[in-house]
Amino acid sequence: MTRLPSLTPAKLALLLATSLLACAATAQTNRACTQLIASGNPEYPPFLWVAPDDEKTLHGANAELMQLLSREIGIPIVMRNAGPWARVQEAAKAGRIDLIAGAFYTLPRRLYMSYIQTPFYQTRSAVWLRENKAPAYGKWADLVGRNGITVVNNSFGEEFDRFAEQRLTMQTVGSVENAMRMLSMGRADYLIYEEAPGQAYANKLGIRNIRVAGTPVSREPLYLTLTHQSPCFSPQLYERLSKALKKLVDSNVMEQLVASHSDRWQALQQEQLEIR
């Protein structure tokens, strides 16, 4: 019997990269690369959200960043609402979208998409607690033995994800709105979610009895990713995206976008209240 040669990690990585490029080349025949389709977490204000009058596209700071990036690389980028965050990741695996506009780095995700090297924003993931009925929290170990909740397929950094898998009891739900309502009603002891989007949804829902613990769970960079099954996937496109995004990041444009879209989100919520 002929034995296959053993593969070193470096050879395995090279083989994987070669296979992915071959898949991308095959997919190229199925859809011409005349535009890039981007998506992301639709429950992520001020970074991304779905407007009430436009359920097919995403709005927010990350969406506007994609339009600026589109001008830099000379390829149209269409922001599409691909559904809940878990479904967005499935769409990336299948090549139904080309880009994810805002993802934390995890090893499982690295298997089906390439991370553009320069992160475009730094976020804080937080422990959300009920007022006056909250367990003391100052470190991860304080959550052990408590009933936690988060949104399905969310990541809060490789280190915390491993800790949570090994030590914490956390159920997952399909949306941050459900998670926040459950915490508010006492059906969980704590919620793990990012601070800025979480606060935006707490304000939207009118939930006043929850707060963010002073110590964050993690501080994680947000990345743009290029999916391996995209018909547009190539080293050349990756390099163009990398150079263009770095130029935008160096200009501090994202700070301005986050501020302006935070205001826009709040104005939209006020409009919805007046309509009701």
Backbone bond lengths (Angstrom), bond angles and torsions (degrees), N, CA, C in turn:
res aa  C-N    CA-C-N  psi(-1)  N-CA   C-N-CA  omega(-1)  CA-C   N-CA-C  phi
1 M - - - 1.473 - - 1.524 109.07 -
2 T 1.315 115.84 131.45 1.463 120.29 178.37 1.515 109.52 -80.43
3 R 1.323 116.49 128.38 1.459 120.80 -179.11 1.514 110.05 -95.70
4 L 1.308 115.30 138.65 1.466 120.37 176.77 1.517 109.66 -72.82
5 P 1.330 118.12 141.62 1.458 120.19 177.29 1.513 110.76 -67.07
6 S 1.342 116.58 145.64 1.469 120.09 177.98 1.517 109.41 -71.18
7 L 1.336 115.53 148.16 1.458 121.49 -177.70 1.516 109.90 -107.23
8 T 1.308 116.35 127.74 1.455 120.49 172.52 1.520 107.78 -75.50
9 P 1.350 117.90 161.68 1.468 119.21 177.34 1.528 112.88 -55.58
10 A 1.348 116.80 -37.47 1.463 120.36 -179.32 1.527 110.76 -66.20
11 K 1.363 116.61 -42.91 1.457 120.07 178.92 1.519 111.13 -67.03
12 L 1.334 115.98 -38.01 1.461 120.11 178.95 1.517 110.84 -63.88
13 A 1.341 116.12 -41.40 1.470 120.25 178.41 1.523 110.75 -63.62
14 L 1.347 116.53 -40.42 1.460 120.60 179.59 1.519 110.60 -65.58
15 L 1.359 115.91 -42.56 1.459 120.12 178.63 1.519 111.20 -62.42
16 L 1.333 116.71 -42.01 1.456 120.99 178.62 1.515 111.18 -62.11
17 A 1.344 115.93 -45.95 1.468 119.97 -179.73 1.527 110.89 -61.85
18 T 1.355 116.82 -41.40 1.460 120.83 179.48 1.522 110.87 -63.23
19 S 1.330 116.23 -42.35 1.462 120.99 179.57 1.520 111.16 -63.21
20 L 1.333 115.72 -40.90 1.462 119.69 -178.97 1.516 111.44 -65.92
21 L 1.331 116.15 -39.51 1.455 119.83 178.07 1.525 110.72 -65.45
22 A 1.332 116.22 -36.79 1.456 119.95 177.59 1.523 111.06 -65.16
23 C 1.349 115.57 -42.15 1.473 119.59 177.23 1.517 111.08 -61.21
24 A 1.325 115.71 -41.84 1.462 120.14 -179.45 1.519 110.85 -64.64
25 A 1.345 116.02 -39.57 1.460 119.83 179.86 1.525 110.52 -64.85
26 T 1.352 116.47 -38.31 1.462 120.58 177.72 1.520 110.69 -66.12
27 A 1.337 115.63 -42.52 1.467 119.77 -178.71 1.518 111.78 -65.55
28 Q 1.339 116.91 -24.68 1.460 121.47 -177.09 1.519 111.17 -57.65
29 T 1.340 116.57 -29.51 1.456 120.05 -178.98 1.522 112.16 -75.28
30 N 1.345 117.04 -15.96 1.453 120.75 -176.04 1.523 113.21 -88.79
31 R 1.289 118.42 -29.77 1.471 121.41 179.53 1.517 108.86 -149.17
32 A 1.314 117.11 119.86 1.462 120.74 -178.79 1.519 109.51 -63.90
33 C 1.322 115.55 143.60 1.465 120.00 -177.49 1.522 110.30 -87.44
34 T 1.329 116.27 71.09 1.456 121.23 178.65 1.519 111.99 -98.54
35 Q 1.330 116.27 -11.86 1.459 121.47 176.00 1.515 109.01 -156.72
36 L 1.326 116.03 164.60 1.456 122.14 176.24 1.528 108.42 -112.12
37 I 1.319 116.39 134.06 1.459 121.52 176.96 1.521 108.20 -101.56
38 A 1.314 116.20 120.99 1.465 121.94 -179.50 1.517 109.65 -114.09
39 S 1.324 115.68 151.05 1.451 120.99 174.38 1.524 108.24 -147.45
40 G 1.314 115.87 -173.81 1.454 120.82 -178.74 1.508 109.95 177.91
41 N 1.310 115.88 -173.07 1.457 122.19 -179.80 1.533 109.68 -68.05
42 P 1.334 118.81 116.03 1.465 119.90 -176.20 1.525 113.89 -77.80
43 E 1.340 117.37 -7.69 1.467 121.65 177.99 1.526 108.58 -109.79
44 Y 1.317 116.13 61.71 1.454 119.23 -168.08 1.531 113.18 -142.19
45 P 1.342 118.47 39.95 1.460 118.95 179.27 1.539 111.02 -66.44
46 P 1.327 119.39 146.58 1.466 126.63 4.60 1.522 113.90 -86.91
47 F 1.344 117.12 10.18 1.463 120.17 -177.18 1.520 112.28 -79.08
48 L 1.334 117.15 -47.09 1.463 121.76 178.38 1.525 109.47 -149.85
49 W 1.325 114.96 143.33 1.459 120.16 172.82 1.529 109.17 -161.21
50 V 1.330 114.81 166.73 1.463 122.19 177.86 1.524 108.11 -102.62
51 A 1.314 116.92 121.81 1.459 120.14 178.38 1.523 109.83 -73.40
52 P 1.348 118.45 144.90 1.474 121.19 -177.84 1.524 113.50 -57.84
53 D 1.328 117.94 -30.89 1.465 120.97 -176.89 1.526 112.98 -98.56
54 D 1.345 117.60 9.29 1.458 120.10 -177.14 1.522 109.03 -152.80
55 E 1.325 116.60 82.23 1.459 120.91 -172.70 1.525 113.92 -81.76
56 K 1.329 117.53 -7.20 1.458 119.89 -176.29 1.520 113.62 -89.86
57 T 1.329 117.31 -19.53 1.461 120.28 -176.61 1.526 110.48 -122.68
58 L 1.327 114.59 166.51 1.458 121.41 178.96 1.519 109.95 -110.62
59 H 1.321 115.39 144.25 1.451 122.40 179.10 1.524 108.57 -120.78
60 G 1.324 117.05 164.66 1.451 120.50 177.24 1.515 112.87 128.15
61 A 1.326 115.31 -178.24 1.458 121.24 -175.68 1.526 111.98 -60.42
62 N 1.326 117.67 -43.17 1.462 120.38 -179.62 1.521 111.85 -66.74
63 A 1.338 116.43 -35.62 1.462 120.38 178.21 1.524 110.80 -65.13
64 E 1.333 116.76 -42.27 1.464 118.99 178.17 1.529 111.13 -67.72
65 L 1.339 115.86 -35.83 1.463 119.05 175.93 1.523 110.52 -59.52
66 M 1.327 117.81 -38.83 1.464 121.15 178.57 1.523 111.96 -63.73
67 Q 1.337 116.46 -34.37 1.463 118.85 178.11 1.533 110.76 -69.45
68 L 1.317 116.66 -38.48 1.469 119.93 175.78 1.528 110.27 -65.10
69 L 1.313 115.94 -39.99 1.460 120.56 178.61 1.528 110.47 -65.22
70 S 1.321 116.55 -39.02 1.462 121.38 178.80 1.527 111.08 -57.70
71 R 1.319 116.21 -43.19 1.469 119.52 178.96 1.519 111.62 -64.67
72 E 1.321 116.31 -35.68 1.465 120.39 -178.75 1.534 111.91 -68.05
73 I 1.337 117.42 -39.93 1.463 120.11 -175.32 1.527 113.03 -94.95
74 G 1.336 117.16 -10.77 1.452 120.16 177.34 1.520 114.57 75.57
75 I 1.333 117.89 21.98 1.465 122.68 177.25 1.526 107.92 -127.30
76 P 1.330 118.07 128.77 1.468 119.07 178.02 1.528 111.25 -59.83
77 I 1.334 116.23 137.89 1.465 122.28 174.46 1.524 107.62 -118.98
78 V 1.323 116.06 119.45 1.461 122.46 -178.99 1.522 108.54 -101.59
79 M 1.331 116.84 122.91 1.467 121.59 177.18 1.520 109.11 -86.66
80 R 1.309 116.44 114.03 1.453 121.19 -175.58 1.529 110.49 -117.05
81 N 1.321 115.75 137.62 1.459 120.81 173.41 1.529 108.29 -79.49
82 A 1.325 116.45 107.76 1.468 121.18 -178.65 1.519 112.06 -96.26
83 G 1.341 117.09 10.96 1.453 120.29 178.68 1.508 112.19 102.08
84 P 1.336 117.83 -166.39 1.466 121.68 -179.50 1.530 111.47 -57.62
85 W 1.322 114.85 162.19 1.468 121.39 -174.35 1.525 112.50 -55.71
86 A 1.316 118.24 -41.13 1.461 120.25 178.86 1.524 110.97 -62.42
87 R 1.329 116.94 -39.32 1.465 120.71 179.82 1.527 111.07 -69.95
88 V 1.330 117.27 -33.32 1.466 121.00 176.76 1.526 110.03 -59.94
89 Q 1.327 115.76 -43.67 1.464 119.48 -179.65 1.526 111.60 -66.93
90 E 1.326 117.47 -35.58 1.463 120.47 175.48 1.525 110.41 -65.82
91 A 1.343 116.70 -38.73 1.464 120.61 177.96 1.534 111.04 -63.82
92 A 1.334 116.29 -36.04 1.463 120.19 177.10 1.522 110.85 -66.05
93 K 1.325 117.11 -42.93 1.472 120.82 178.59 1.524 111.01 -59.98
94 A 1.335 116.33 -39.14 1.463 121.05 -175.59 1.525 113.26 -84.35
95 G 1.331 117.92 -8.25 1.455 120.63 -179.40 1.514 114.06 80.90
96 R 1.339 116.97 16.83 1.462 119.42 177.96 1.526 111.31 -78.14
97 I 1.326 116.94 -18.98 1.465 121.74 171.42 1.522 107.67 -127.28
98 D 1.323 115.82 157.61 1.465 120.97 -177.01 1.522 112.66 -98.47
99 L 1.323 116.36 -34.15 1.459 121.51 -173.66 1.526 110.20 -131.61
100 I 1.318 116.33 146.25 1.461 121.31 164.34 1.519 107.12 -110.97
101 A 1.317 115.41 120.07 1.465 121.69 -176.32 1.520 109.91 -91.74
102 G 1.340 115.30 73.88 1.455 120.43 178.10 1.507 112.65 122.45
103 A 1.338 117.44 94.29 1.463 122.22 178.17 1.519 109.31 -146.07
104 F 1.321 116.46 143.31 1.460 120.83 171.39 1.532 108.42 -77.35
105 Y 1.323 115.52 157.40 1.463 120.22 178.09 1.525 110.34 -81.40
106 T 1.333 115.90 126.71 1.462 121.27 169.20 1.524 107.73 -140.21
107 L 1.315 116.41 152.20 1.464 120.24 179.80 1.531 112.72 -63.40
108 P 1.346 119.76 -43.02 1.477 118.29 177.89 1.527 112.88 -59.16
109 R 1.324 117.46 -40.26 1.465 119.42 179.36 1.520 111.27 -67.65
110 R 1.333 116.43 -30.92 1.465 120.61 -179.08 1.528 111.56 -63.10
111 L 1.324 117.70 -20.42 1.460 121.21 -179.71 1.525 112.69 -71.37
112 Y 1.359 116.88 -24.28 1.464 117.37 -177.40 1.527 113.94 -123.49
113 M 1.338 117.51 5.44 1.463 119.14 173.58 1.520 110.12 -155.54
114 S 1.330 114.93 152.82 1.460 121.60 178.69 1.521 109.45 -99.92
115 Y 1.315 115.57 135.45 1.459 121.53 -179.98 1.521 109.66 -88.38
116 I 1.335 116.36 126.42 1.460 119.40 172.56 1.526 106.97 -65.92
117 Q 1.320 116.68 129.86 1.465 121.55 -163.26 1.523 114.27 -58.48
118 T 1.322 118.50 -39.74 1.464 121.21 -176.26 1.534 110.62 -85.69
119 P 1.332 119.33 116.31 1.468 119.63 174.94 1.526 109.46 -68.72
120 F 1.322 116.63 150.11 1.463 118.45 -176.67 1.533 113.31 -104.36
121 Y 1.342 117.65 -5.83 1.467 119.17 176.82 1.517 108.91 -164.09
122 Q 1.332 116.03 157.06 1.459 122.90 177.87 1.519 108.41 -114.53
123 T 1.326 117.02 125.83 1.463 120.33 -177.19 1.525 111.04 -114.87
124 R 1.328 115.14 162.55 1.475 122.12 175.40 1.522 108.37 -116.36
125 S 1.333 115.54 123.22 1.464 120.83 172.84 1.525 108.20 -94.84
126 A 1.309 116.10 136.93 1.458 120.06 -168.49 1.524 112.67 -126.41
127 V 1.321 114.16 161.06 1.470 122.00 167.93 1.531 106.86 -94.69
128 W 1.319 116.30 120.95 1.461 122.15 176.77 1.526 108.83 -98.86
129 L 1.337 115.93 133.53 1.463 122.17 -175.19 1.524 110.52 -131.41
130 R 1.328 116.79 158.03 1.471 120.53 174.02 1.519 109.84 -81.82
131 E 1.305 115.72 142.05 1.458 121.49 177.37 1.531 110.13 -62.46
132 N 1.332 115.86 134.09 1.472 123.91 172.92 1.525 114.73 66.95
133 K 1.326 118.27 -5.32 1.462 120.16 179.39 1.524 110.29 -129.29
134 A 1.306 116.25 26.56 1.456 120.71 -172.20 1.522 111.89 -101.22
135 P 1.331 116.99 143.04 1.464 119.27 172.49 1.519 109.82 -68.95
136 A 1.316 116.51 150.16 1.465 119.74 176.46 1.517 108.97 -63.66
137 Y 1.332 116.15 134.94 1.462 119.59 179.51 1.522 110.80 -135.88
138 G 1.319 115.11 126.57 1.459 120.84 173.48 1.513 112.18 -141.90
139 K 1.345 115.38 -16.80 1.463 120.93 178.90 1.523 108.95 -150.27
140 W 1.325 116.39 163.26 1.461 120.73 -175.63 1.524 112.47 -55.10
141 A 1.331 116.91 -40.41 1.472 120.30 -176.02 1.521 112.25 -60.45
142 D 1.346 118.00 -22.20 1.465 120.42 179.01 1.528 112.36 -66.19
143 L 1.327 116.93 -16.17 1.466 120.69 -179.25 1.528 112.57 -87.83
144 V 1.315 117.11 -12.50 1.465 121.36 -178.14 1.533 109.55 -62.81
145 G 1.323 116.52 132.48 1.463 121.34 179.82 1.517 113.95 87.75
146 R 1.334 117.21 -6.01 1.466 121.66 177.55 1.523 109.80 -98.06
147 N 1.317 116.33 159.13 1.461 121.38 178.54 1.526 109.71 -93.66
148 G 1.318 115.61 111.73 1.451 120.64 -178.17 1.514 112.45 -104.86
149 I 1.331 114.73 171.61 1.460 121.27 179.12 1.515 108.34 -147.90
150 T 1.323 116.76 148.83 1.458 121.89 173.41 1.524 107.63 -155.99
151 V 1.325 116.54 -177.49 1.468 121.87 -178.15 1.524 108.96 -95.53
152 V 1.308 116.47 139.82 1.457 122.17 -174.85 1.528 111.47 -56.52
153 N 1.328 115.81 139.63 1.466 125.32 177.64 1.522 113.82 65.59
154 N 1.324 117.51 17.11 1.462 119.79 174.86 1.525 109.91 -81.70
155 S 1.327 115.66 148.40 1.464 121.38 174.81 1.518 108.07 -124.29
156 F 1.329 115.71 147.83 1.463 120.86 178.01 1.522 110.54 -129.13
157 G 1.330 114.65 32.10 1.459 120.98 -179.28 1.524 110.23 102.24
158 E 1.320 115.41 144.57 1.461 121.18 -175.35 1.527 112.18 -55.07
159 E 1.332 117.73 -44.18 1.463 120.99 -174.40 1.525 111.58 -66.03
160 F 1.339 116.14 -47.80 1.462 118.55 179.73 1.521 110.88 -68.02
161 D 1.340 117.99 -38.07 1.458 120.19 178.80 1.525 111.18 -58.10
162 R 1.329 117.07 -41.59 1.468 120.57 178.44 1.527 110.77 -65.64
163 F 1.345 116.01 -43.06 1.461 120.36 178.93 1.531 110.52 -61.18
164 A 1.328 116.29 -44.67 1.460 120.34 -178.89 1.526 111.35 -63.26
165 E 1.323 116.05 -41.70 1.467 119.82 -179.59 1.530 111.39 -63.98
166 Q 1.310 116.72 -37.71 1.465 120.97 -175.16 1.520 113.76 -87.01
167 R 1.343 117.45 -30.98 1.459 118.93 -168.27 1.531 115.36 -121.75
168 L 1.326 117.93 -21.73 1.466 119.06 -171.19 1.523 112.59 -104.78
169 T 1.323 114.28 155.04 1.462 122.01 174.31 1.523 107.57 -107.39
170 M 1.344 115.85 103.46 1.458 119.65 -177.59 1.520 109.99 -134.39
171 Q 1.321 115.75 129.41 1.451 119.88 172.15 1.520 108.80 -93.36
172 T 1.322 116.33 156.02 1.453 120.93 179.16 1.518 110.34 -116.22
173 V 1.325 115.77 145.01 1.466 121.88 177.41 1.522 108.36 -127.86
174 G 1.317 115.35 169.19 1.453 119.84 -171.97 1.513 116.70 -78.84
175 S 1.341 117.48 -18.38 1.466 118.92 -176.68 1.517 110.75 -146.65
176 V 1.328 115.36 153.67 1.464 120.54 179.15 1.532 110.20 -68.39
177 E 1.328 117.61 -30.64 1.460 119.92 178.01 1.534 110.20 -60.88
178 N 1.322 117.28 -47.26 1.462 120.57 177.93 1.524 111.34 -61.68
179 A 1.341 115.97 -42.39 1.465 120.51 -178.82 1.525 110.71 -61.73
180 M 1.319 117.38 -42.78 1.460 120.54 -178.33 1.522 111.76 -69.25
181 R 1.308 116.45 -38.33 1.474 119.44 177.40 1.533 110.43 -64.32
182 M 1.332 116.02 -40.93 1.464 119.71 -179.87 1.522 111.27 -64.86
183 L 1.335 116.89 -40.93 1.464 119.62 176.84 1.520 110.16 -64.51
184 S 1.318 116.70 -44.95 1.464 121.05 -178.65 1.525 111.84 -60.16
185 M 1.347 116.68 -34.72 1.464 121.07 -178.46 1.527 112.94 -87.56
186 G 1.335 117.16 0.83 1.452 120.32 176.98 1.516 114.54 84.75
187 R 1.329 117.36 16.32 1.456 120.18 179.79 1.528 111.75 -87.64
188 A 1.318 116.69 4.48 1.466 122.86 173.02 1.524 107.02 -153.41
189 D 1.326 116.07 154.62 1.465 120.39 179.31 1.522 112.30 -84.90
190 Y 1.326 115.97 -27.69 1.462 119.62 -179.33 1.524 109.54 -157.61
191 L 1.310 115.33 159.66 1.458 123.75 176.52 1.517 108.29 -125.11
192 I 1.331 116.90 136.09 1.460 121.41 172.99 1.514 107.77 -104.00
193 Y 1.329 116.20 118.08 1.460 120.53 178.59 1.521 108.05 -162.43
194 E 1.327 115.67 160.72 1.464 119.45 -178.53 1.526 111.26 -68.62
195 E 1.330 114.23 147.53 1.456 119.96 -170.00 1.528 113.02 -67.28
196 A 1.325 118.22 -52.90 1.471 120.32 -174.97 1.525 112.47 -65.14
197 P 1.336 119.91 -50.94 1.469 118.50 176.99 1.527 112.53 -63.25
198 G 1.330 116.78 -36.55 1.463 119.72 179.09 1.514 111.88 -62.22
199 Q 1.322 116.95 -43.60 1.460 120.32 179.74 1.520 110.90 -65.37
200 A 1.334 115.78 -37.78 1.466 119.67 178.44 1.526 110.70 -61.09
201 Y 1.323 117.78 -41.59 1.456 120.73 -179.40 1.521 112.17 -75.65
202 A 1.316 117.67 -34.53 1.465 119.59 175.65 1.529 109.99 -60.84
203 N 1.318 116.45 -41.96 1.469 120.63 177.85 1.528 110.72 -64.84
204 K 1.327 116.08 -43.58 1.463 120.39 -179.30 1.523 111.11 -60.66
205 L 1.328 117.22 -42.19 1.457 122.15 -176.17 1.523 113.14 -82.36
206 G 1.341 115.79 -9.16 1.456 119.38 -178.50 1.516 113.11 71.04
207 I 1.329 116.99 26.18 1.467 121.08 179.66 1.522 108.67 -85.32
208 R 1.313 116.47 120.54 1.468 120.98 -174.26 1.522 113.36 -114.95
209 N 1.324 117.67 -3.91 1.464 119.04 -173.91 1.533 113.25 -103.91
210 I 1.345 117.58 19.89 1.462 120.63 175.37 1.523 108.80 -126.20
211 R 1.316 115.44 155.72 1.466 120.26 -178.32 1.529 109.23 -147.74
212 V 1.324 114.36 165.95 1.463 121.45 177.68 1.522 109.25 -92.38
213 A 1.344 117.17 133.08 1.457 120.63 173.94 1.526 109.48 -68.16
214 G 1.327 115.31 149.19 1.464 119.94 -175.14 1.514 114.56 -63.30
215 T 1.322 117.17 -32.09 1.464 121.59 -178.38 1.518 109.57 -94.46
216 P 1.337 119.59 119.33 1.465 120.34 179.64 1.524 111.94 -71.33
217 V 1.302 116.21 155.65 1.465 121.72 173.72 1.531 109.64 -69.14
218 S 1.322 115.12 -43.67 1.457 119.87 -179.04 1.515 109.66 -163.74
219 R 1.310 114.92 161.72 1.459 122.56 170.18 1.520 106.09 -118.38
220 E 1.325 116.15 115.24 1.451 120.27 -172.61 1.522 111.55 -124.36
221 P 1.342 116.69 139.48 1.464 119.55 175.58 1.521 111.53 -77.43
222 L 1.317 115.93 145.03 1.461 122.57 174.08 1.522 109.06 -93.84
223 Y 1.319 115.93 133.77 1.459 121.36 -178.27 1.522 111.52 -119.54
224 L 1.321 114.72 154.43 1.454 122.79 164.79 1.524 107.10 -90.70
225 T 1.329 117.28 137.71 1.462 120.07 -179.78 1.527 110.74 -124.70
226 L 1.322 115.06 150.86 1.463 123.24 176.04 1.517 107.46 -115.36
227 T 1.327 117.05 120.32 1.464 120.57 -173.48 1.525 111.07 -76.74
228 H 1.328 115.67 140.36 1.461 120.85 -175.84 1.523 113.09 -67.77
229 Q 1.318 118.04 -30.02 1.457 120.66 -179.61 1.529 112.70 -86.19
230 S 1.317 117.37 1.85 1.459 120.55 176.15 1.525 110.32 -63.48
231 P 1.330 118.60 137.34 1.458 120.34 175.71 1.522 112.39 -66.78
232 C 1.322 116.18 -12.99 1.461 120.34 178.92 1.526 112.83 -95.33
233 F 1.331 117.26 -2.38 1.460 120.29 -174.94 1.523 111.09 -63.86
234 S 1.336 115.47 125.61 1.461 121.00 176.00 1.520 108.32 -164.45
235 P 1.334 118.36 155.72 1.465 120.50 175.26 1.520 112.09 -58.95
236 Q 1.337 116.27 -33.38 1.464 119.65 -178.74 1.531 111.30 -66.50
237 L 1.334 116.30 -44.08 1.466 119.14 178.61 1.523 110.28 -66.35
238 Y 1.324 116.36 -40.90 1.469 119.59 178.25 1.526 110.03 -56.91
239 E 1.321 117.05 -43.61 1.462 120.80 -178.56 1.524 111.11 -66.76
240 R 1.313 117.87 -39.92 1.469 121.12 178.21 1.524 110.95 -63.61
241 L 1.323 115.93 -44.31 1.460 120.04 178.19 1.522 111.01 -62.97
242 S 1.333 116.83 -41.29 1.465 121.64 -178.58 1.525 111.27 -61.51
243 K 1.326 116.51 -48.70 1.466 120.77 -178.39 1.523 111.33 -65.01
244 A 1.336 116.35 -43.22 1.457 120.11 -177.92 1.530 111.43 -67.58
245 L 1.332 116.74 -42.51 1.465 119.20 -179.20 1.524 111.01 -66.91
246 K 1.325 117.06 -40.34 1.469 119.58 178.68 1.530 110.60 -60.73
247 K 1.325 116.99 -39.78 1.461 121.15 177.89 1.531 110.32 -59.98
248 L 1.316 116.83 -44.15 1.466 120.78 179.90 1.524 111.60 -68.00
249 V 1.334 116.61 -41.98 1.465 120.53 179.71 1.524 110.69 -63.64
250 D 1.320 116.73 -41.71 1.472 120.86 179.84 1.522 112.45 -63.83
251 S 1.326 117.14 -22.84 1.470 120.87 178.73 1.522 112.28 -86.63
252 N 1.367 117.20 0.55 1.469 122.89 -179.70 1.528 113.41 59.99
253 V 1.318 116.18 28.40 1.456 119.65 -176.79 1.530 111.80 -65.70
254 M 1.323 117.34 -30.14 1.462 119.49 -175.19 1.529 111.93 -66.53
255 E 1.316 117.64 -34.31 1.467 119.75 177.47 1.528 110.51 -59.43
256 Q 1.328 115.88 -41.80 1.460 120.23 179.09 1.532 111.08 -67.30
257 L 1.327 115.76 -40.94 1.466 119.66 -178.88 1.522 111.54 -64.97
258 V 1.330 117.22 -42.54 1.471 120.49 179.93 1.526 110.34 -62.56
259 A 1.326 117.02 -42.95 1.466 120.47 179.59 1.526 111.33 -63.38
260 S 1.334 117.15 -46.59 1.464 119.86 -176.78 1.525 111.81 -68.84
261 H 1.322 117.27 -36.80 1.472 118.95 -179.02 1.524 112.22 -80.95
262 S 1.316 118.28 -20.48 1.468 120.06 169.66 1.519 109.10 -63.63
263 D 1.332 116.55 -45.02 1.464 121.28 177.00 1.530 111.26 -63.42
264 R 1.335 115.88 -40.84 1.457 120.35 -178.80 1.529 110.78 -64.90
265 W 1.322 117.04 -41.43 1.463 121.01 178.70 1.526 111.02 -62.36
266 Q 1.334 116.59 -45.20 1.459 120.29 179.81 1.522 111.36 -63.11
267 A 1.332 116.47 -39.50 1.465 120.23 178.51 1.524 110.88 -65.05
268 L 1.334 116.31 -39.13 1.460 120.79 178.80 1.524 111.23 -63.84
269 Q 1.331 116.98 -40.83 1.469 120.19 178.86 1.525 110.74 -65.40
270 Q 1.335 116.18 -38.13 1.461 119.77 178.61 1.525 110.83 -65.21
271 E 1.329 116.52 -40.10 1.461 120.88 177.52 1.524 110.85 -61.12
272 Q 1.322 116.65 -42.41 1.457 120.98 -179.36 1.526 111.31 -64.56
273 L 1.345 116.37 -37.99 1.469 120.31 177.19 1.515 111.13 -64.53
274 E 1.329 117.57 -39.61 1.463 121.51 -179.18 1.513 111.06 -68.81
275 I 1.349 116.91 -35.16 1.457 121.07 178.35 1.528 110.48 -65.32
276 R 1.345 115.78 -40.20 1.455 120.02 179.71 1.522 111.41 -68.07
